[in-house]
């Protein structure tokens, strides 16, 4: 039940904010879009390296996440939800 609720909240947040065009993680068909861009760059002669930063989300200070939500003018209701989600996580 919590997973379904979380997906609904994430969909609503996605509708309230604009992601950078280079951000793939929370977009639909993210893998397909990313692979298409990688293949185009490869055909254009670029060599690519992928870096996966372990525990990247939990490495960001929670205050930075909260400040960015406010900057993006996300609804206070969703900011409260994210804050409660982050409360017992440590970075």
C-alpha positions in Angstrom: 0.0 0.0 0.0 2.8 2.4 0.9 4.5 1.7 -2.5 1.3 2.7 -4.3 1.0 5.9 -2.3 4.6 6.7 -2.9 4.1 6.3 -6.7 1.1 8.6 -6.6 3.0 11.3 -4.7 6.0 11.0 -7.0 3.7 11.4 -10.1 2.2 14.5 -8.5 5.7 15.9 -7.7 6.9 15.2 -11.2 4.0 17.3 -12.5 5.0 20.3 -10.2 8.6 20.5 -11.2 10.8 20.6 -14.2 13.8 18.3 -14.5 17.0 19.3 -16.3 17.0 17.8 -19.8 20.1 15.7 -18.7 18.3 14.2 -15.8 17.0 10.7 -16.5 16.4 9.0 -13.2 12.7 10.0 -12.7 11.5 10.1 -16.3 9.4 7.6 -18.0 11.3 5.4 -20.4 14.5 6.7 -18.8 16.6 3.7 -19.8 15.5 3.9 -23.4 16.1 7.7 -23.7 19.5 7.3 -22.1 20.6 4.4 -24.3 19.4 6.3 -27.4 21.5 9.3 -26.4 24.5 7.1 -25.6 24.3 5.4 -29.0 24.1 8.7 -30.8 27.2 9.9 -29.0 29.0 6.7 -29.8 28.2 7.0 -33.5 29.5 10.6 -33.3 32.8 9.3 -32.1 32.6 9.9 -28.4 33.9 7.4 -25.8 31.7 7.3 -22.7 32.2 6.4 -19.1 29.4 5.6 -16.7 29.7 6.4 -13.0 27.3 5.1 -10.4 27.7 6.9 -7.1 26.8 4.5 -4.4 24.2 5.9 -2.1 24.0 9.1 -4.0 20.6 10.2 -2.7 21.5 9.7 0.9 24.8 11.6 0.4 23.0 14.9 -0.3 22.2 17.0 2.8 18.5 16.9 3.4 18.5 20.7 3.7 19.6 20.9 0.1 16.8 18.7 -1.0 14.2 20.7 0.9 15.6 24.0 -0.3 15.4 22.8 -3.9 11.8 21.7 -3.5 10.9 25.2 -2.2 12.9 26.8 -5.1 10.9 24.7 -7.5 7.7 25.9 -5.8 6.5 22.5 -4.9 3.3 22.4 -2.9 3.9 22.6 0.9 1.8 19.4 1.2 4.4 17.4 -0.9 7.3 19.2 0.8 5.9 17.9 4.1 5.7 14.4 2.7 9.3 14.4 1.5 10.5 15.9 4.8 8.7 13.0 6.7 10.3 10.5 4.3 13.8 12.0 5.0 13.5 12.4 8.8 15.0 9.1 9.9 17.6 8.8 7.1 21.1 9.9 7.7 23.6 11.2 5.2 
